[in-house]
Amino acid sequence: MTDLNRKCINDGGPASRILLPDSPTLDQDIALDASSRRALQHWQARIGEIFTVCAPDQRQYRARLTALSDDSVRVLPFAEIRLTDSPVAIDLIQALPEKERFELVLQKVTEIGVSRIIPYTSSRSVSQAERDSGQKKSHRWPYVVQRAARQCRRAEIPELYPVLDFSRALALCATADLALLCYEGEGTIPLGRHLQGFTGRRVALMVGPEGGFSPAEVEQARLMGVLPIGLGARILRTESAAIIATGIIQYALGDLGSS
């Protein structure tokens, strides 16, 4: 199986999880070990800021960073919270859109609970060079993901990957337990039907550019076992398709809307 973790460019995923050495007593400081110190660096933590931390029994807490130095890193857990980890891992594989719309996608799918975000270029998408022409913005993408993860109290920062070509992105999509491709052409099955009865652990969703996928790209996806799915009769912008489809997956299989 392809090792997706090797391509992460933002120190997301398990490396960003702040682990407590023991189950905490609320309102009492607790010292962190070296791995959790590194995780705090991924969050660009400062003294006084609040983060979601994880105990050995998988419970999660809100905790304030009270000390940060070479000699001492301590947090003060003050409230237990519901788990912020979805029971299903969702990979969004997103064709680069024009202008700032990719930053909107990054922010919203992080809030929805996506695990990995993999941008790519296809025959009808803009390239990263075109996307950055005039004013380079791609250097901001890890920051956008991290800030969104903070805002919605996630325990992990989603993994963000470099921009890949279509073939490489498709190969990553095909490794999931359920690999889907948003397509407005004929021969698709509604998204909801593919989700019925699904019991796997990872879903990958590939979203195309404004011009859609070429027939050759769709055929290549079919040959690799990636299933074309539809989102209804209306044609959606690429960022709308990404946000809506990941939301539907999270609602059907994950924790969105759960009590």
C-alpha positions as CSV (number, residue, x, y, z in Angstrom):
1,M,0.0,0.0,0.0
2,T,1.3,3.5,-0.8
3,D,2.7,5.3,2.2
4,L,0.7,8.6,2.2
5,N,2.4,9.9,5.4
6,R,5.7,10.3,3.7
7,K,4.4,13.2,1.6
8,C,2.8,15.3,4.4
9,I,4.2,18.9,4.2
10,N,2.6,20.4,7.3
11,D,3.5,18.1,10.2
12,G,-0.2,17.0,10.4
13,G,-1.7,13.7,11.4
14,P,-0.6,11.7,14.4
15,A,2.6,13.9,14.8
16,S,0.4,16.8,15.7
17,R,-1.4,15.0,18.5
18,I,-0.7,16.3,22.0
19,L,-0.5,13.2,24.3
20,L,-0.8,13.3,28.0
21,P,1.4,10.7,29.9
22,D,-1.4,9.8,32.3
23,S,-5.2,10.4,32.8
24,P,-5.3,14.0,34.1
25,T,-6.9,15.5,37.2
26,L,-8.7,18.6,36.1
27,D,-7.2,21.9,37.1
28,Q,-3.9,20.4,37.9
29,D,-0.7,21.0,35.8
30,I,0.8,18.0,34.1
31,A,4.2,17.7,32.4
32,L,4.5,16.6,28.8
33,D,7.2,14.4,27.2
34,A,9.4,15.1,24.2
35,S,6.9,13.9,21.6
36,S,4.2,16.2,22.9
37,R,6.6,19.0,22.9
38,R,7.2,18.5,19.2
39,A,3.5,18.3,18.6
40,L,3.0,21.7,20.2
41,Q,5.6,23.1,17.8
42,H,3.4,21.9,14.9
43,W,0.5,24.0,16.4
44,Q,2.9,27.0,16.9
45,A,1.9,27.0,20.5
46,R,2.4,29.9,22.9
47,I,2.0,30.1,26.7
48,G,-1.6,30.8,27.6
49,E,-3.1,29.2,24.5
50,I,-5.7,26.4,24.7
51,F,-5.5,23.1,22.8
52,T,-7.2,19.7,22.7
53,V,-5.1,17.0,24.4
54,C,-5.4,13.3,24.5
55,A,-5.2,10.9,27.5
56,P,-3.9,7.3,27.3
57,D,-7.5,6.1,27.6
58,Q,-8.5,8.0,24.4
59,R,-10.4,10.7,26.3
60,Q,-9.9,14.2,25.1
61,Y,-9.6,17.4,27.2
62,R,-9.2,21.1,26.7
63,A,-6.0,22.3,28.2
64,R,-4.1,25.5,28.6
65,L,-0.3,25.7,28.0
66,T,1.2,27.0,31.2
67,A,4.9,26.5,30.7
68,L,7.1,26.2,27.5
69,S,10.8,26.1,27.8
70,D,13.7,23.7,27.2
71,D,13.4,22.4,30.7
72,S,9.6,22.3,31.2
73,V,6.5,22.0,29.1
74,R,3.3,21.8,31.1
75,V,-0.4,22.0,30.4
76,L,-3.5,22.5,32.6
77,P,-6.4,20.3,31.6
78,F,-9.6,22.0,32.7
79,A,-12.5,20.3,30.8
80,E,-13.2,16.9,29.3
81,I,-14.8,17.2,25.8
82,R,-16.4,14.9,23.3
83,L,-14.0,13.1,20.9
84,T,-13.0,15.3,18.0
85,D,-11.8,12.4,15.9
86,S,-14.1,11.1,13.3
87,P,-14.7,7.3,13.1
88,V,-14.0,7.4,9.4
89,A,-10.9,8.9,7.8
90,I,-11.7,11.0,4.7
91,D,-9.2,12.0,2.1
92,L,-10.1,15.0,-0.1
93,I,-8.2,14.9,-3.4
94,Q,-8.9,18.3,-4.8
95,A,-8.0,19.8,-8.2
96,L,-6.5,23.3,-7.8
97,P,-9.1,26.0,-8.2
98,E,-8.4,29.5,-9.3
99,K,-7.8,32.5,-6.9
100,E,-8.4,32.0,-3.2
101,R,-11.0,29.3,-3.4
102,F,-8.6,26.6,-2.4
103,E,-8.1,28.4,1.0
104,L,-11.9,28.2,1.5
105,V,-11.8,24.5,0.8
106,L,-8.9,24.0,3.2
107,Q,-10.7,25.8,6.0
108,K,-14.1,24.2,5.6
109,V,-13.1,20.6,5.1
110,T,-10.8,20.9,8.1
111,E,-13.9,22.0,10.1
112,I,-15.9,19.1,8.7
113,G,-13.2,16.6,9.9
114,V,-11.3,15.6,6.8
115,S,-8.1,13.7,7.6
116,R,-6.0,14.4,4.5
117,I,-6.0,17.0,1.8
118,I,-4.2,16.3,-1.4
119,P,-4.2,19.0,-4.1
120,Y,-3.4,18.1,-7.7
121,T,-3.4,19.3,-11.2
122,S,-5.3,17.8,-14.2
123,S,-5.7,18.4,-17.9
124,R,-8.3,21.1,-17.2
125,S,-7.1,22.6,-13.9
126,V,-4.8,25.5,-13.3
127,S,-1.2,24.7,-12.4
128,Q,0.4,25.7,-9.1
129,A,2.5,28.2,-11.1
130,E,-0.6,29.7,-12.6
131,R,-2.3,29.7,-9.2
132,D,0.6,31.6,-7.6
133,S,1.1,34.1,-10.5
134,G,1.0,37.7,-9.4
135,Q,1.0,36.9,-5.7
136,K,2.1,33.6,-4.2
137,K,-0.4,32.2,-1.8
138,S,0.5,28.5,-1.6
139,H,2.9,29.1,1.3
140,R,-0.2,30.1,3.4
141,W,-2.0,26.7,3.0
142,P,-0.4,24.9,6.0
143,Y,-1.3,28.0,8.2
144,V,-4.9,28.0,7.0
145,V,-5.3,24.3,7.9
146,Q,-3.7,24.8,11.3
147,R,-5.8,27.8,12.2
148,A,-9.0,26.0,11.1
149,A,-8.0,22.9,13.2
150,R,-7.6,25.2,16.2
151,Q,-10.9,26.9,15.7
152,C,-12.9,23.7,15.7
153,R,-10.9,22.1,18.6
154,R,-9.5,19.2,16.6
155,A,-6.9,17.0,18.3
156,E,-4.9,16.6,15.1
157,I,-4.1,18.9,12.2
158,P,-5.2,17.3,8.9
159,E,-2.3,16.2,6.7
160,L,-1.7,18.5,3.8
161,Y,0.2,17.2,0.8
162,P,2.2,18.9,-2.0
163,V,0.5,19.5,-5.4
164,L,0.6,16.2,-7.3
165,D,0.0,15.4,-10.9
166,F,-3.3,13.6,-11.9
167,S,-1.8,10.1,-12.1
168,R,-0.1,10.2,-8.7
169,A,-3.2,11.7,-7.1
170,L,-5.4,9.0,-8.6
171,A,-3.1,6.3,-7.4
172,L,-3.5,7.7,-3.8
173,C,-7.2,7.8,-4.2
174,A,-7.4,4.2,-5.3
175,T,-5.7,3.0,-2.1
176,A,-8.8,3.9,0.1
177,D,-11.4,1.3,1.2
178,L,-13.9,3.4,-0.9
179,A,-12.5,5.5,-3.7
180,L,-14.9,8.0,-5.3
181,L,-14.7,10.6,-8.1
182,C,-17.2,13.5,-8.5
183,Y,-18.4,13.4,-12.0
184,E,-21.3,15.3,-13.8
185,G,-21.4,13.0,-16.8
186,E,-23.4,9.8,-17.5
187,G,-22.9,6.5,-15.8
188,T,-22.7,7.8,-12.2
189,I,-24.4,6.4,-9.1
190,P,-25.6,8.9,-6.4
191,L,-23.1,9.3,-3.5
192,G,-25.6,8.2,-0.9
193,R,-26.0,4.8,-2.5
194,H,-22.3,4.0,-2.3
195,L,-22.3,4.9,1.4
196,Q,-25.0,2.5,2.4
197,G,-23.6,-0.5,4.2
198,F,-20.0,0.7,4.0
199,T,-18.0,-0.6,6.9
200,G,-14.4,0.4,5.9
201,R,-12.1,2.8,7.7
202,R,-11.1,5.2,4.9
203,V,-13.0,7.0,2.1
204,A,-11.2,9.0,-0.6
205,L,-13.0,11.6,-2.6
206,M,-11.5,13.1,-5.8
207,V,-13.0,16.4,-7.0
208,G,-12.2,17.9,-10.4
209,P,-11.6,21.4,-11.6
210,E,-14.2,23.8,-13.0
211,G,-13.9,22.3,-16.4
212,G,-14.5,18.8,-15.1
213,F,-12.5,15.7,-15.8
214,S,-11.7,14.7,-19.4
215,P,-13.2,11.4,-20.7
216,A,-9.7,9.8,-20.6
217,E,-9.3,10.8,-16.9
218,V,-12.6,9.3,-16.0
219,E,-11.8,6.1,-17.8
220,Q,-8.4,5.9,-16.1
221,A,-10.2,6.2,-12.8
222,R,-12.7,3.5,-13.6
223,L,-9.9,1.1,-14.6
224,M,-8.3,1.7,-11.1
225,G,-11.5,1.0,-9.3
226,V,-12.4,4.6,-8.5
227,L,-16.1,5.0,-8.7
228,P,-17.7,8.0,-10.4
229,I,-20.5,9.5,-8.2
230,G,-23.1,12.2,-8.8
231,L,-24.2,15.0,-6.5
232,G,-27.6,15.7,-8.1
233,A,-28.8,17.5,-11.2
234,R,-27.2,20.9,-10.4
235,I,-23.7,21.6,-11.6
236,L,-21.6,22.8,-8.6
237,R,-18.5,24.8,-8.4
238,T,-15.5,22.7,-7.5
239,E,-15.2,24.1,-4.0
240,S,-19.0,23.6,-3.4
241,A,-18.7,20.0,-4.5
242,A,-15.7,19.4,-2.1
243,I,-17.5,20.9,0.9
244,I,-20.9,19.3,0.3
245,A,-19.6,15.8,-0.6
246,T,-17.2,15.6,2.4
247,G,-20.1,16.8,4.6
248,I,-22.4,14.1,3.3
249,I,-19.7,11.4,3.9
250,Q,-19.1,12.7,7.4
251,Y,-22.8,12.8,8.1
252,A,-23.4,9.3,6.8
253,L,-20.3,7.5,8.2
254,G,-18.7,9.8,10.7
255,D,-19.8,12.1,13.5
256,L,-21.3,15.1,11.8
257,G,-24.8,15.7,13.3
258,S,-24.3,13.0,16.0
259,S,-25.8,13.7,19.4
